[in-house]
Amino acid sequence: MVATQIESEETPNTPPMAEAEAIQEFVNLDQIQAELIAAIQESPEFDELRPVLALMENVENPEIDDMLALNEAIAEINAIGLESNGPHYIHEVAAVPWSFKWNQIDVPPLKTGESAVEEMVFSGPSTFRNWGLTVEFKPSQTLIVRSVEGVCKVVKWAEDNGKKVRVAGFRHTWSDLYGTDGDVIMMFLPYSTLTQLPYKDPPNDWRTELSDIELVTSVAGREPPEGHTFCKVMAGTTNEQFRAWCYKRKTWCIPLNVIMVEITFGGSNATMSHGSGFSTTTLSDLVVEICYVDCHGVLQTVNDPKELRAASGCFGLLGVVVSITLQLDQMGIAEMVPVHLDLLFAIPPPKNPRPEVDALIKSRWPNIDQPKLEEARLKFIKRCKEDYYLEWFWFPGSTLCWVNSWKKRGISSQQDMGLQAYPGDGWFGKKGQEKSSSWADTLFNSSAFKKLWPWGQVWVFSLGAMCSLPKRTVKNPIKTYVSEALHFRRGIQNFRCRDTEWEIPIPAKDGERDYNLIQVAWWDGICEIFSRPDAPVRVALEMRLTGGSDVLLAPQYGNDNGTISIEVLTTIPKSEKEEKGWKSFMQQIVDKWTSYKDGEGKSLNTRPHWAKEWSGLKVHEMPIEEYLKEVAYKDAFPQFRDEFESIVQKRGSTVKVTLDRFATPTTERLIFK
C-alpha cells in the first residue's frame, strides 16, 4: 500500500522497509515514481505537490526543453499559495550611517554625498550567519563600506582598539573562515543585497567606489601577452556586474569562473575558487596585481609574480583586499549542446570496479550492452580531451545525468557580435530560473514535502531539477559568449544548501591522464549515495574537471595532469537526525575520495575545497587539520609562511601584528602554528 510509504510527523525519517529493500526500491525508480503519483493523487495532504506531476510527461524526451512544463508547475504552485515553514532571510534590517562618534574618526563621504561607512543597527544582538547556516557568531560592528579610504580608516580604528577585521560578501563559504565574537565585519554591498532571499540587485541609486571594472595597459611595467588584457576589478564587484560588462563590450572575458553570479570577486578569489576545463586554473592564478589595506590601515600593492603565489589567494590574511587585477582572454563563442544522458553512459563505470560498485551496476543494469558501453567510454574520453568546459550533474532521484561540456571558438563574423545574452532576462531565462530556485527552497520547507520519505523527496527534487536544465542537440546548439556560458544557471542564491567538495589530482597513466580514475571517483559517489536509505544527499553529485594551480594554498597546487573537482550537495538539514546523516555521509564519501593511489602505489594528495564543508572530518584516520598540516600542505604551508613574512616585512609590518588584525582561529591554527 502506498500509505505505508508516507511518514507522519512522529515516524522515523526512513521508509518502513528493510535497508537493503530501500536501496533496491530506490534503484527501481519506476516504482518510486508510481508510489509518489498515487500518494499525491489520493491523499489531500499532498495537494501542494500535485503541480509536480506536470513535469513528468516530457522529462525523458531529449528533443524537448522542459522549462515550459516547469514554469507551468510553478504557476500552479503560486496559485495554490504553497506555504513555506523555512527562513527566507538571514537578517532583515535597515542600514544607518556610522558616524564614528565614539572615537571621532571622520570618514569623508563619496563625491556623490553618500556616507562612506555605515553601521548596521539591529533590533537585538548582532548575529552573523553564513548562507549555508553552518557558521554563527556575534560581531561587535557590522559595517557597510563604500570607499578605499573608508576601509583604511576602519582598519586603523580596529588597530587602535585591538579589534580583528574580516570581510564578508554573500557568505557562501561553508567552512569557518569568517571571524569570531567581537570582530569587526566589513561588507562592500548593501546588507539586504547580501543577505535577503530571494535575491535582489542593489538599488539603482547605490553608489560605491568598491564595485568597478577598468582595463589597464600594464602592471609593474609588464604588458599582457598577445590575445589578453589586464583588467582591474574592485573587490565588491559581483559576477553579475562583470558578466554584464563583458556582454556589453564583447571584446574580453574571464577564462573561468564559478557558476553563481551572486558573489563578489573579493570573496571568490580569497578562497581560490575555480571554474571548469583542463585548460583552466583557479581565479587566483589569473591575478597579476592585488591591492589591500594592511594592518596599519595603509594601502599596499603586490604585483611581483613570486609574491603573488602567496598573496593572490590567502583568505584575506594580508589585509582587506580592495581590488584585484586579472589577466583576461579575448572574448570567445561557446557552442553549448547540454544533454540528458542515461546515468550509465554519461560517465561509464570504470574498468574493474570495486565489488560494491560492480554489485550496484549489475542490480541496476542487469543486461548491459558492452559494445555500447565501450563506445560511451571512448566518447567520454574524447569529450575530456577536446572540450573547453567539462561538467556533469547527477540528481540522485533521476535515471539521467546532465552533461554540460562545450567547445569555444573565436569571434569570426559580424553575426557573432549580435548573439543574445544567455539565458536572457525573460520568463524562460533568468526570471524563470530565479523563480524555480525560489520554488525549490519553498518546496523543501513545505509541510507536504516534509511528509515524504527521504527518497521520495529526492525523486521530486530531481525531477524538477532535470526539467530546469536545458537539453539540446547538435542541430540546435546554444550559441552565446563564453562570459554568458560560464554563468548558465541563475537564481542559485535563492536555494540554500550544504556542500562538500574535494580536489583529486589526476595521475598520469600510459603517457596521458588516467581517465579511469575520473570514472572511479564518479561511480564511488553514485554507489555511496545509493547505499544510504536515509538519503543524506538530496540535491546532487557534481563534477568539474580543471587544471592545476601555481598558487601555494590552492587545493589544485601541483596537479600537473589536472584535477577532479567533485562534490555532493544536500538541502539544509531540518533536524538533528538529518544533520548527523549528512555529516556521516561526508565522512563516508571522503573515505573513498581520499583512498586513491597513483601507479606507484603512492596516495594522491587529495584536498578539500577551502570554501566548502570539511571541518571535523578525518582523512587516513587523522583529524583533518592534522592531515592538512602534515600531509596535504606539508610543503606548501612552510613556503607560504616564508613568502607571507617577506611580503609583510617589506611593507613595514610583522607577521604577528598582521595576524592579530586579520587571522581567524582556523587559518592561524592551520598555517601558523
C-alpha positions in Angstrom: 0.0 0.0 0.0 1.3 3.5 -0.8 0.0 4.7 2.5 2.6 2.7 4.3 5.3 4.6 2.5 4.2 8.0 3.8 5.6 9.1 7.2 3.8 11.2 9.7 5.4 13.9 11.8 6.1 11.3 14.5 7.5 8.5 12.5 11.2 8.0 11.8 12.6 9.7 8.7 13.1 6.4 6.8 10.6 4.3 4.8 9.2 1.4 6.7 11.2 -1.3 4.9 14.5 -3.1 5.4 17.6 -1.1 4.4 18.5 -3.5 1.5 15.0 -3.2 0.2 15.0 0.6 0.5 18.1 0.8 -1.6 16.6 -1.6 -4.2 13.4 0.3 -4.2 15.3 3.5 -5.0 17.2 1.8 -7.8 13.7 0.9 -9.2 12.8 4.5 -9.8 9.7 3.5 -11.8 8.2 2.0 -8.6 9.1 5.1 -6.6 7.5 7.2 -9.2 4.3 5.1 -9.2 4.1 5.3 -5.4 4.6 9.1 -5.4 2.0 9.6 -8.1 -0.5 7.5 -6.2 0.2 9.3 -2.9 -0.1 12.8 -4.4 -3.3 11.9 -6.3 -5.0 10.0 -3.5 -4.1 12.0 -0.3 -5.4 15.6 0.3 -2.4 16.3 2.4 -0.3 16.2 -0.7 -2.4 18.7 -2.8 0.5 21.1 -2.7 2.7 18.7 -4.6 0.3 18.0 -7.5 1.9 20.6 -9.8 5.0 18.3 -9.7 3.0 15.8 -11.9 3.1 18.4 -14.7 6.8 17.9 -15.0 6.8 14.2 -15.8 5.4 14.0 -19.3 8.4 15.2 -21.3 11.4 14.9 -19.0 12.7 11.8 -20.7 12.4 13.4 -24.2 15.8 14.8 -25.3 14.2 16.8 -28.1 12.0 18.9 -25.7 13.0 21.8 -23.5 11.3 21.3 -20.1 11.2 24.9 -19.0 7.6 25.3 -20.2 6.4 22.4 -18.0 8.5 23.7 -15.1 7.1 27.2 -15.3 3.5 25.8 -15.6 4.1 23.8 -12.4 5.5 27.0 -10.7 2.4 28.9 -11.8 0.2 26.2 -10.3 2.2 26.3 -7.0 1.8 30.1 -6.9 -2.0 29.7 -7.4 -2.1 27.2 -4.5 -0.1 29.5 -2.3 2.5 27.0 -1.1 3.4 27.9 2.5 7.0 27.8 3.5 7.9 27.0 7.0 11.6 27.8 6.5 13.5 31.0 6.8 13.9 33.2 3.8 16.1 35.8 5.4 19.4 35.6 7.2 18.6 39.1 8.6 16.3 41.8 7.5 17.3 45.3 8.8 18.0 48.8 7.6 21.4 50.5 7.4 22.0 53.8 9.1 25.2 55.9 8.7 28.0 55.1 11.1 29.3 58.4 12.4 32.3 57.0 14.4 31.1 59.2 17.3 32.9 57.0 19.9 36.4 57.8 18.5 35.9 61.0 16.5 37.3 59.5 13.3 36.0 61.4 10.3 35.5 59.5 7.0 34.8 61.7 4.0 31.6 60.9 2.1 31.6 59.8 -1.5 31.8 62.5 -4.2 28.0 62.0 -4.7 27.4 62.7 -1.0 26.7 59.2 0.4 28.3 58.1 3.6 31.5 56.1 3.0 30.9 53.9 6.1 27.6 52.8 7.6 27.0 50.7 10.7 24.2 48.2 10.7 21.8 48.6 13.7 19.9 45.5 14.8 16.8 45.3 16.9 18.6 42.7 19.1 22.1 41.3 19.4 24.0 41.4 16.2 24.4 37.8 14.9 26.4 36.8 11.8 25.2 33.8 9.9 26.5 32.5 6.6 24.4 31.5 3.7 24.6 27.7 4.4 23.8 28.3 8.1 27.0 26.5 9.2 28.7 29.4 10.9 27.3 31.8 13.5 28.9 34.4 15.8 28.4 37.9 17.2 30.5 40.7 15.7 31.0 43.9 17.6 30.4 46.0 14.5 28.8 45.2 11.1 29.8 47.8 8.6 29.0 48.7 5.0 32.0 50.4 3.4 31.9 52.3 0.1 35.4 53.7 -0.3 39.0 52.7 -0.1 39.6 55.5 2.4 36.7 54.2 4.4 38.4 50.7 4.5 41.7 52.4 5.6 40.0 54.3 8.4 38.1 51.3 9.7 41.2 49.1 9.8 43.2 51.9 11.6 40.3 52.2 14.1 40.4 48.4 14.6 44.2 48.6 15.2 43.8 51.4 17.8 41.0 49.4 19.6 42.5 45.9 19.4 39.9 44.5 17.0 40.1 41.9 14.3 38.7 42.8 10.9 37.1 40.4 8.4 35.2 40.9 5.2 32.1 39.1 4.2 30.3 39.2 0.9 27.4 36.9 0.1 28.6 34.5 2.8 28.8 31.4 0.5 31.7 29.9 2.4 30.6 26.9 4.5 33.9 26.5 6.4 34.7 28.7 9.4 36.8 31.3 7.7 34.8 34.4 8.7 35.5 35.6 12.2 34.6 35.2 15.9 32.7 37.1 18.6 33.8 40.7 18.9 35.3 41.0 15.4 34.5 43.8 13.0 32.7 42.6 9.9 33.0 44.7 6.8 30.9 44.5 3.6 31.0 46.2 0.3 27.4 46.0 -0.9 24.0 46.7 0.7 23.2 44.5 3.6 19.9 43.4 2.1 21.6 42.5 -1.3 24.0 40.2 0.5 21.6 38.5 3.0 18.0 38.8 1.8 16.3 35.9 -0.1 15.0 35.9 -2.8 18.0 37.9 -4.1 17.6 41.4 -5.5 20.2 43.5 -7.2 21.5 46.6 -5.3 19.1 49.6 -5.8 19.7 51.7 -8.9 20.9 54.6 -6.7 23.5 52.6 -4.9 26.9 54.3 -5.2 30.3 52.9 -4.2 34.0 53.1 -5.1 34.4 49.4 -4.4 32.4 48.0 -7.3 34.1 48.9 -10.6 35.8 47.5 -13.6 38.7 49.1 -15.5 41.1 48.0 -18.3 44.7 48.7 -17.6 47.5 48.7 -20.2 50.3 47.4 -18.0 51.2 46.2 -14.5 54.6 47.0 -13.0 56.0 47.5 -16.5 54.6 44.2 -17.8 52.2 44.3 -20.7 49.6 41.5 -21.2 50.5 38.6 -23.6 49.1 38.7 -27.1 45.4 37.9 -27.1 45.0 39.0 -23.5 44.4 42.2 -21.5 44.7 43.3 -17.9 41.6 44.4 -16.0 41.3 45.9 -12.5 38.2 44.7 -10.7 37.2 46.2 -7.4 36.6 43.6 -4.7 32.9 44.4 -4.2 32.2 43.8 -7.9 29.8 40.9 -8.5 30.0 38.2 -11.1 26.7 39.6 -12.5 28.2 43.1 -12.9 31.3 41.6 -14.6 29.1 39.4 -16.9 27.1 42.4 -18.0 30.3 44.4 -18.6 31.7 41.6 -20.8 28.5 41.2 -22.7 28.2 44.9 -23.4 31.7 45.1 -24.9 32.1 41.7 -26.4 35.9 42.0 -26.6 37.3 40.4 -23.4 36.2 37.8 -20.9 37.5 35.9 -17.9 38.5 32.4 -19.0 37.0 30.7 -15.9 34.6 31.5 -13.1 32.2 29.9 -10.7 28.6 29.4 -12.0 27.0 31.7 -9.4 26.5 35.4 -10.3 25.6 36.5 -6.8 29.2 36.5 -5.5 31.9 39.2 -5.2 35.3 38.9 -6.8 36.9 39.6 -3.4 35.1 36.6 -1.9 35.6 34.1 -4.7 39.3 35.0 -5.1 40.0 34.8 -1.3 39.2 31.0 -1.3 40.9 30.3 -4.7 37.7 29.3 -6.4 37.7 27.6 -9.8 35.7 27.1 -12.9 35.8 24.2 -15.3 38.1 22.8 -18.0 41.5 21.2 -18.1 43.0 24.4 -19.6 41.8 26.5 -16.6 43.4 27.1 -13.3 41.9 29.0 -10.3 40.7 32.6 -10.2 43.8 33.5 -8.0 46.1 32.2 -10.8 44.7 35.0 -13.1 45.7 37.7 -10.6 48.6 39.9 -11.8 48.2 42.5 -9.1 46.4 42.7 -5.8 45.7 45.8 -3.7 44.9 45.6 0.0 44.7 47.6 3.2 47.3 46.3 5.7 47.1 46.0 9.4 48.1 49.7 9.9 45.3 51.0 7.6 47.8 51.6 4.7 47.0 50.7 1.1 49.5 48.2 -0.3 50.2 46.6 -3.6 51.6 43.2 -4.6 52.4 42.5 -8.3 55.6 40.5 -8.1 54.9 37.1 -9.6 56.8 35.3 -6.9 54.9 37.1 -4.1 51.6 36.6 -5.9 52.0 32.8 -5.4 51.1 33.6 -1.8 49.3 36.9 -1.9 46.8 36.3 -4.7 44.9 33.7 -2.7 45.3 33.8 1.1 41.9 34.2 2.8 42.4 37.9 3.4 45.3 37.2 5.8 47.4 40.1 4.4 44.6 42.6 4.9 41.3 43.9 3.4 41.6 43.3 -0.4 40.1 46.3 -2.3 41.0 45.3 -5.9 42.5 42.5 -8.0 43.9 43.0 -11.5 43.2 39.9 -13.7 44.5 38.7 -17.0 41.6 38.3 -19.4 41.2 36.4 -22.6 39.8 37.7 -25.9 36.0 37.1 -26.0 35.1 33.7 -27.4 31.9 31.9 -28.6 30.6 28.9 -26.7 28.5 26.4 -28.7 26.7 24.6 -25.9 25.0 21.2 -26.5 23.9 20.2 -23.0 22.4 16.7 -22.9 20.4 14.4 -20.6 22.2 11.0 -20.9 21.4 7.7 -19.2 23.5 7.6 -16.0 25.3 4.5 -17.2 26.5 6.1 -20.4 27.2 9.7 -19.3 30.4 8.6 -17.5 30.6 4.9 -17.9 31.7 2.7 -14.9 35.5 2.2 -14.5 37.2 -0.9 -15.6 37.5 -3.5 -12.8 35.2 -1.6 -10.3 35.3 -2.3 -6.6 32.8 -5.0 -5.6 30.2 -2.6 -4.2 30.1 -0.6 -7.5 30.0 -3.8 -9.5 27.1 -5.1 -7.5 25.2 -1.8 -7.9 25.7 -1.8 -11.7 24.6 -5.4 -12.1 21.4 -4.7 -10.0 20.5 -1.5 -11.8 21.6 -2.5 -15.4 21.5 -6.4 -15.5 21.7 -6.5 -19.3 24.4 -4.1 -20.3 25.2 -3.6 -24.0 29.0 -3.9 -23.7 29.8 -2.5 -27.1 27.6 0.5 -26.4 29.3 0.9 -23.0 32.7 0.9 -24.6 31.5 3.4 -27.2 30.3 5.7 -24.4 33.7 5.3 -22.6 35.5 6.5 -25.7 33.1 9.4 -26.1 33.7 10.4 -22.5 37.5 10.5 -23.0 37.1 12.3 -26.3 34.9 14.9 -24.6 37.6 15.3 -21.9 40.3 15.8 -24.5 38.5 18.2 -26.8 36.0 20.3 -24.9 36.9 23.5 -23.2 34.3 23.3 -20.4 33.6 20.0 -18.6 30.8 19.5 -16.1 28.4 16.7 -15.0 25.4 16.9 -12.7 23.5 13.9 -11.4 20.4 14.3 -9.2 20.0 11.0 -7.3 16.4 10.5 -8.0 16.9 10.6 -11.7 18.0 7.9 -14.1 19.6 10.6 -16.2 22.8 12.7 -15.9 23.0 16.3 -17.1 26.2 16.7 -19.2 27.3 20.3 -19.8 30.5 20.4 -21.9 31.3 22.7 -24.8 34.0 23.9 -27.1 34.9 27.6 -27.7 35.9 29.4 -30.8 36.9 33.0 -31.7 34.5 35.7 -32.9 34.6 35.3 -36.7 31.8 37.3 -38.2 29.5 40.3 -37.6 26.7 37.8 -36.8 28.8 36.7 -33.8 28.6 40.2 -32.5 24.9 40.1 -32.3 24.3 37.0 -30.1 21.7 37.1 -27.4 22.6 37.0 -23.7 22.1 33.6 -22.2 19.8 32.6 -20.6 18.3 36.0 -21.2 16.1 38.0 -18.9 12.7 36.6 -19.8 10.5 34.0 -18.1 12.3 31.2 -19.9 15.6 32.6 -18.9 16.8 34.4 -15.9 13.4 35.1 -14.4 12.3 31.6 -14.8 15.5 30.2 -13.3 15.3 32.5 -10.3 11.7 31.6 -9.8 12.4 27.9 -10.0 15.2 28.2 -7.4 12.9 30.1 -5.1 10.2 27.5 -5.6 12.7 24.7 -4.8 13.5 26.4 -1.5 9.9 26.9 -0.7 9.0 23.3 -1.7 11.7 21.9 0.6 10.3 23.8 3.5 6.6 23.0 2.9 4.7 20.7 5.3 3.6 18.4 2.5 7.2 17.8 1.2 8.4 17.1 4.7 5.9 14.2 5.0 7.5 12.4 2.1 10.0 9.6 2.9 13.7 10.7 2.2 14.0 9.1 -1.3 10.6 10.4 -2.2 11.9 13.9 -1.5 15.0 13.1 -3.6 12.8 11.9 -6.5 10.6 15.0 -6.5 13.5 17.4 -6.4 15.5 15.5 -9.1 12.5 15.7 -11.4 12.2 19.5 -11.1 16.0 19.9 -11.3 16.3 18.0 -14.5 13.4 19.9 -16.0 15.1 23.2 -15.2 18.4 22.3 -17.0 18.4 22.7 -20.8 18.9 19.9 -23.3 19.9 20.4 -26.9 21.0 18.5 -30.0 23.9 19.3 -32.3 21.2 20.7 -34.7 20.1 23.2 -32.1 23.0 24.4 -30.0 23.0 27.3 -27.7 25.4 29.8 -29.2 26.5 32.5 -26.8 29.6 34.2 -25.5 31.9 32.5 -23.1 31.1 35.0 -20.4 27.5 34.0 -20.7 28.1 30.3 -20.8 30.1 30.3 -17.6 27.0 31.5 -15.8 24.4 29.3 -17.4 22.4 29.0 -14.3 20.8 31.9 -12.4 19.0 32.1 -9.1 21.3 29.7 -7.2 21.4 32.3 -4.4 17.7 31.6 -3.7 18.2 27.9 -2.8 20.5 27.4 0.1 22.2 24.1 0.6 25.1 22.2 2.2 28.2 21.2 0.2 31.4 19.3 0.5 33.9 19.3 -2.4 37.2 17.6 -2.9 40.0 18.2 -5.4 41.6 14.9 -6.5 44.9 15.1 -8.5 44.8 13.1 -11.7 47.9 10.9 -12.1 49.5 10.0 -15.4 49.0 6.6 -17.0 50.5 5.4 -20.2 51.6 8.9 -21.1 48.3 10.6 -20.6 45.8 11.4 -17.9 44.3 8.5 -16.0 40.8 8.8 -17.2 39.8 5.6 -15.5 40.4 7.3 -12.1 37.8 10.0 -13.0 35.3 7.2 -13.6 36.2 5.6 -10.3 35.6 8.8 -8.3 32.3 9.5 -10.1 31.0 6.0 -9.5 32.2 5.9 -5.9 30.0 8.9 -5.4 27.0 7.2 -7.0 27.5 4.0 -5.1 27.8 5.6 -1.7 24.7 7.7 -2.4 22.7 4.6 -3.3 24.0 2.8 -0.2 22.1 5.1 2.2 18.3 4.6 2.8 18.2 7.9 4.7 19.1 9.8 1.5 21.6 12.2 3.0 22.4 13.6 -0.4 19.2 15.2 -1.6 20.4 17.6 -4.2 23.2 16.5 -6.5 26.5 14.8 -7.2 28.5 17.3 -9.4 31.9 17.0 -11.1 34.0 19.5 -13.0 37.4 18.7 -14.4 40.0 21.5 -14.1 43.7 22.1 -14.4 46.3 22.7 -11.7 47.5 25.8 -9.9 50.6 27.8 -9.1 49.0 29.4 -6.0 50.6 27.9 -2.9 47.3 27.5 -0.9 45.2 26.3 -3.8 43.9 22.7 -3.5 44.9 22.3 -7.1 48.5 23.3 -6.4 50.9 20.9 -8.2 48.3 19.0 -10.1 50.1 18.9 -13.4 47.8 16.5 -15.1 44.6 18.2 -13.9 42.1 17.9 -11.1 38.9 16.1 -10.4 36.7 18.7 -8.6 33.9 16.6 -7.3 31.2 17.5 -4.8 27.9 16.4 -3.2 25.2 18.8 -2.2 22.1 18.4 0.0 19.3 20.5 1.4 19.6 22.4 4.7 19.0 19.7 7.4 15.7 20.2 9.2 16.5 18.0 12.2 19.4 16.8 14.3 19.0 13.4 12.7 19.3 14.8 9.2 22.4 16.8 10.3 24.0 13.7 11.7 23.2 11.8 8.5 24.8 14.4 6.3 27.9 14.6 8.4 28.3 10.8 8.5 27.9 10.7 4.7 30.6 13.4 4.2 32.9 11.1 6.1 31.8 8.1 4.2 32.5 9.7 0.8 35.7 11.4 1.9 37.0 7.9 2.9 36.5 6.9 -0.7 37.8 10.0 -2.4 41.0 10.1 -0.3 41.8 6.4 -0.8 43.2 6.6 -4.4 46.8 6.0 -5.3 49.0 6.6 -8.3 50.6 3.9 -10.4 53.5 3.6 -7.9 51.1 3.0 -5.0 51.6 6.5 -3.5 48.5 8.1 -2.1 47.2 11.0 -4.1 47.3 14.4 -2.4 43.5 15.0 -2.3 42.4 18.2 -0.7 39.1 19.9 0.3 37.9 23.0 -1.4 38.6 25.6 1.2 35.1 27.2 1.0 33.1 24.0 1.3 32.5 21.8 4.3 35.4 19.8 5.7 35.7 20.7 9.4 35.5 17.8 11.8 36.3 15.1 9.2 39.1 12.6 9.2 41.4 11.6 6.4 43.5 8.5 6.6 42.4 8.2 10.3 43.8 11.6 11.0 41.8 14.7 12.1 41.5 16.8 9.0 43.5 19.7 10.4 46.4 17.3 11.2 46.1 15.9 7.6 46.2 19.3 6.1 49.2 20.3 8.1 51.2 17.1 8.0 50.3 15.7 4.6 48.2 17.8 2.1 50.1 21.1 2.7 53.2 19.7 4.3 55.4 21.6 1.8 53.1 24.3 0.8 52.4 25.8 4.2 56.1 26.4 5.0 56.6 28.0 1.6 53.5 30.2 2.2 54.7 31.3 5.6 58.1 32.3 4.3 56.6 34.3 1.4 54.0 35.8 3.7 56.6 37.0 6.1 58.7 38.5 3.3 55.7 40.4 1.9 54.6 42.0 5.2 58.2 42.8 6.4 59.0 44.5 3.1 55.9 46.7 3.7 56.8 47.7 7.2 54.9 45.3 9.4 55.3 41.9 11.0 53.5 38.5 10.8 52.3 38.8 14.4 50.7 42.2 14.0 49.1 41.2 10.7 47.6 38.0 12.1 46.4 39.9 15.2 44.4 42.1 12.8 43.2 39.7 10.1 43.6 36.0 11.0 40.8 33.7 12.0 41.3 30.9 14.6 41.1 28.4 11.8 43.7 29.9 9.5 46.1 30.8 12.3 45.8 27.3 13.8 46.3 25.6 10.4 49.0 27.6 8.8 51.0 29.4 11.5 51.0 27.1 14.5 
